[in-house]
Amino acid sequence: MTEPVLTWLGEMRLELGPARDATRENGWRSATDDDGVLWLLLDVEGSDTNTIGEDVLEGLAAHLDRMQQTPPNGVVIRSAKTKGFAAGADIDMLSRMTDPEAAETRLRQGHEVLDRLEGLNYPTIAIVHGAALGAGFELALACDACIAIDGAEFGFPEVNLGLHPGLGGTFRLPERIDSTEAMRLMLTGRSAHTDKAHALGIADVVTEERHVSRAVRKMLAERPERGNGRSLTDRAMALSPARALAARRMRARAEDRAPKEHYPAPHALIELWEDHQGDRDAMQTGEIASFARLLATDTTRNLIRVFRLRQRLKSDASGKDGIAHVHVIGAGEMGRNIAAWCAIRGKRVTLSDPDLKQLGRALPAAQSLCDDRHLSGIEARDARDRLIPDPDQNGLRHADLVIEAGPEDAGTKGKIYSGIAPRMKKDAILASNTSSLSLSDLAGGLDRPS
């Protein structure tokens, strides 16, 4: 009984202006208040999370057409969903964009819509609660100003899909905040949460939900100006030698985390920044072409596939994945946390390591993870009971999934595989926690590389 009540109360807490009960059309609800301010609510049908797809962009274009005929005094854009602003681009849409030329055409059309929004000669305000990620963040950046509700976060996780921002983020974010800080966010895929977003200049105002109406009125009266002006760093980066030096440093760090051979997106973004930072038109043209090329790479297709598999697993009920027993090899920080997470998810877990001291740290790590996830005492106890230190690897022959979390060295991993492969169940899956080594190369020494 509690959940429906909390859901209803959560909806009631959002300030949605006069558009609360408006009819949804192409992912949007809209209405104009008594002050002549148009409220546009992003509300994608059939999901509790907004994503930016072609229908949403078409719906926004239709609203822009109407605004051209009857200009409002201002525009407020926010999500009608309690879960957040928008989670990014529609993955199904990206999956369909397999032809680079066709992808460029569709990307240009999306850019035209956001360019029109940005070019309106009356104030536009994005109100962000929850997450504004990827294309959702780019939608907010096309507005003159941003009001963040306490707890909001902003980020570009595209790098985790083998991409970089594709709807104007590569130039709008560096225009809004210090360009090197913008690059750091785009290259790492990390989010800027409320306070950091405010300090960087992404969010102009941070407030609580109950003060939204007052914050909107105040901001509209002050006629917000886009961006915070160029920083000293940005003025230095306008000089190509300084930018080239910074780009070399960025490439070195990116190569350590994500080698260009396997992850081209960070390197493509650095090249764009080095060549065109400060030249918006060139950056926009380059972003569209680069994004379309990356979409067609094996890296992106595979990372999108992995993302969709993860989403499917998340939506499955516990146990439906067919994995009851997980054996983890390596009780270092990554291995013991993987083991703890699997135990929390309801799996029976055996954890092996030749270093007994490392194994001894596994149960305290599991308790710490339980505390972080705010599990009850009984839930934490059950998770700990499912996690079994296994120095002799007795659990290996029973495991449905074996996860190797050994040192990041191909030779060491090869020795581990040759020792465990003959003892694994024939239908068991062998997985590696490697962050940079080629899975094809690692599998090459196995009798059953598949």
N, C-alpha and C positions, 0 to 999 in steps of 0.2 A: 504493500500500500504506500510505503514511503516514497518510492521512486517516482510514480506519476505526480505526486504532490510536489516533490522537489523540481521535477521537470517544468511543471506549470509555473512555479514560483520563479525558476530561472528565466523563463521567457518573460515574465512580467517585470523582471528587473531591468531589461534592456529598454533604453529610451529610443523608440523607433519613430517618433514624431507622428505626423498625420498619416504615414504610409503603413502603419501597423496592420490595418485591415484591408489594405488595397489588394486588388487582384494581381496574381503573379503573371508575368509575361516575359518569356525568354530569359528566365532566371532573375528577373527584377520585379520589385514592387515599388510604386512611386506615388507621391502626392505632394501638393504644395501647401505650406502652412500659411497662417494669416499674415506673416511678414513677407510673403512672396518668395520664400526659400523652398527649393525643391529637394525633397528627401528621396534618395534612391537607395533602396534596400536590396542587397545581393542575397538571393534566396533560391539557390539551384534546387530544382524539383527532384524528389526521389532519393535524397541523401541528407544526412545530418551534418555534412561538411561541404562547404562551397569549394568548387574547383572552377578554373577559368577555361572554358571551352569556346568553340565557335559560336554556340548559341548565346552565351553570355556577351561576347563581343558584338554580335549582331544586335542583341537587345540594347546594349549601351549605345550603339550607333543610331538606333531608332530613336532613343531618348534625345540624343544630340540633335537629330533632325528636328524634333519637336521644339527643343530649346531655341533652335535657330529661328523658328517661327514665332515663338512666344518666350522671350528671354526671362528667366527668373532673376531674383535679386542675389541669389547665391545657390550653391549646390552642396548638399551633405551626402556623402557616400559611406554606407556602413553595412555590415552583415546583419541579417535578421536571425541568424542561427546562433544559439548560445555557445556552440563549440568554438567559434572564432571567426575571423575575417575571411580568409581563404587559404586553402592548403597548397595552392600552386596550380600549374596547368593540368588539364585533363589528360591523364596518362594514355587513355584510349585514343585521344586525338593525336598525341605525339606518335603513338605506335602506327597510326595510319599514314604518317608523313614520311614515306619511304623514298620518294623521288625528290632529290635536292632542288630541282627547278620548281616543282609544284610547291614544295615546302617554302621556298623563298617567296613565292607569290602570296601564300597564305600568311606568312609572317609579315610581309609588307602591309597586307590588309589590316592585321592586328595593330601594327605600329600606327597606321593612319587613324585608327579609332582613338588610341591613347594620345596621339598628337593633337587631335581635335579637342579632347578633354582638357589637355594641358593649355591649349590656346584660347580657351574661353576668357572673355574680358570681364567676367564677374568672379568673385571668390569661390573656390572649391575646397572643401574640407573633407578629408578622410577621417573617420572615427574607427579606431582599431581596438577591438578586444580580442584576447586569445592570440592566435598565430596569423600573421600575414607573411606568407612564404612564397617564394618564386614569383609567378605571374600575379599572385595576390598582392605581394609587396610592390610590384611594378605598377599595378593599378593605383595603389596609395601614393606612390611617388609622382604619378601624373597629376595629382591634386596640388593646390598651392600650399596647403598646410595639413598637419596631421595631429589629431588629438588621440593620445594613447590612454586607454583605460588601464589602471594599475594591474599588472600581470601580463600585459601584451608582449609579444615578441616578434621580431622581424628578421628575415634571413633569406639567403639564396642557397638552398640545398641542391641545386641542379648539378653541382659538381659530383654528387653521389650517383647521378644517372649518366655521367660522362658528358655533361653539357655545361654551358655557362648561361647567364641570363639572356633571354631572347626577345623580350618585349620592351626593350629600352633601359633595362637595369644597368647595362654597362656604362651608359653615359648619364642617366638621371641620378643614380646614387652618388657618383663622384662629383656631380654638380651640387648635390644637397649637402654632402659632408666632405671632410678631408679625403682626397683621392686615394692616398695610401691606406687609410682605414677602410675605405670602400673596397679596395682590392683585397685586403685581408679577409673581410667578410665573404666576398665572392669566391676566393680561392680555397678557403677552409670549409665553407658550407655551414659555419657556425651561426647561431642566432644572437642578435643583440636584444636582451630583455629590457624591460621598461626603463630602468635607471640609465643603463648604458645607451639605449636608443635616444634618450633625452639628452644625455651628455654629448653624444656624437652629433646631434642635430637632426636625427631622423624624425623624432617626435618633437613637436613644438611645445606641446602642453601635455602633462600627465595629470589625470584626474580620476575620480571615482565615478561609477555609473550614475549615481544620484545627482551628480553635478554636471552631467553632459549638456543639458539644455542651456544652462548658464554659460558654460564654456563656449558653446557654439555661438550664442548671441554676442559674447565679448569678442570672439575672434572675427566674426563677420563685421562688427563695428570697427575693428582696427585694420581691416583690409590686409590680410597677411601677405607678406612678400616671400617668394620662393627662395630657399637656400639661406646659408649663413654668411655668404661672401667667401672669397678665396683666402685660405690659410697661407701662412708663410711657406709651409711645405709645398702647397699647390703652386705658389709663385715660383718656387725653385724647380718644381717638376715641369713647368712650362718650357724650361731649357732642355733641349734634347740630350746633352751629355749627362745631366743629372738623372733624367728619366732612364737613360740606357744603363747607368750604374745601378739604379734601383731595380730595374728589370732583371739584371744579371743576378742580383741577390734573390729576387723572387723565384727565378728559374732554379737556382741551386736548392732552395728550400722545397720547391715543388717536386724536383727530381728525387729528393730524399723520400718524400711522402708518397709520391705518385709518379713513377717513371713514365716519361713521355711515350715510350714504346707501347705501353699498355693503357695509359690514361692521358689522351691528348688534350682534354678540355682545359685544364689549368694553364697549359703552355700556350694554347690558342688565345686564351684570355689575356695572358701577359703580352703576347705579341700585339694584340689589338690595342692595349693600353700604351705600350711603348711607341707604336706607330701613330696613334691617332688621339691620345688624350688631349683634351682641350679643343678638338675639332669635332663638334657634335655631328655634323652631317657625315663626315668620314667614319666616325665611330658607329653611327647608326647603320650605314651601308655595310660596314665590315662586320658588325654584330649579326645582321641578318644572314649574310653569306656564310659566316663561320658556323652559326647555329645550324643552318641547313646541312652543311657538310658533316658536322658532328652527328646529327641525327642518323646519317646513313652509315656510320661506322659500326663495326662488330662490337666494339666496347659498349657503345650506347645501347644497341639492341639487346645485348646480354644483360646489362645492368637494369634495363627496363624490365626484362623478363624476371630477373631476380627480385626486383621490387614487387612485381605482381604476385610472384610466388609467396613472398613474405606476407603480402596483404591477404592472400587466400588462406595462409596458415593462421593468421590472426583471427580471421572470421570463422574458422573451423572450431567446433567444440573440442574441449580437451580430450585427447586420445584419438581423434580421428586421423592424425597423421601416421598412425601405425607404428609409432616409436614409443615403446614402453621403457626400454632400458638404454641409457647412454653411458658409454665409457669414455672418459676424458684422460688423455695422456699428457702429463705436464702440469704440475701444481704451482707454477709461477703465478704472477698476479692475474694474467689473462685466463690461464687454465682454471684456477680455483674459482674465479668469478663466473666463467662459463658454466662450470659444474654447479655452482650455487644457483644460477639463474635457471638451469634445467630442472633442478630439484624444486625450486619455487613453482615452476610450471607443471609440477605433478609427475615428473619422470623419476624413475629409480636410477641413481647415478653412482657409478664407481669411478674413483679418481686415483690414478697411479703416478708415481714419481720415484726415481731412485733416491732422492733426497728426502729423508723422513721428516726433516725440519720443515720443508715446504709443505708436506702433507699435513703437518700439525697446524699449519696456518689456515687450512681449508674451512674448518667449522667456524672459527671466529669471523672469517670473511663472509661466510654464508649468513651468520647472524647480523653482521653489519648491513648486508644487502637486504635482509628482511626488515631491518629497522628503517632503511632508506625508503622502502616500499610501504611502510606503515602497516605491516602485517600484524594480525592479532597474535597473542601468545601461543594459541593452539596452532595457527597456520605456520608460524615460525618453527615451532617444535616439530611439526610434521615434515616441513622442508628439510630440517637438519637430520631427521631420521632417514630420509630418503637418500642422503648424501653419505656414501660409505668410502672412507680411505681404503685403498686397495694396492698396497705395495707390491704384491705378487701377481697382480693383473688377473686374478681369478674371474673377475667379471667380464673380461674381454670376450670370452667365447659365447656369452649370453647376450651381448649388446646388439641392439638393432642399429645403433648409430655410434661410430667411434670418431671422436674429435681429437685430432693431434694438435697440441698447443706447445710444441717443443721450441727450441731455439730457432731463430730465423736464419737457418743455414741449410742449403739443399742437401749437403752430404749427411748431416746429422738426421734430417728428416728421412732421407733414403734408408738409413740404417734402422730407424724406427719402423718404417713401413715393411722392410724385409723381415723384421722380427715378428710383427703382429699379423701380417696378411694371412699366413697359413693357419692361424688360430682363430680367425674371425668366422662368423656364420657366413654361409655363401650368399645370403641375400642382405647382408649388413652393408651399410653405407660408411665409407671412409671419408672424413672431411678434414680439411686443414685450416688452421687459424692464421695462415700466412697473410701478411699485408702487402708483400711485394713480389714474391716468387711466382713463377708461372706454374699454374696447375697442370698444364700439359706436360711440362718438363718433369714435375714431381711424379706424375702418374706413369711416366715412361718406363720406370724400373719395375713396375708391378706386373704380375702375371695376368691380372685382370684390370687393365687401365681404366675401364669404364666405371 
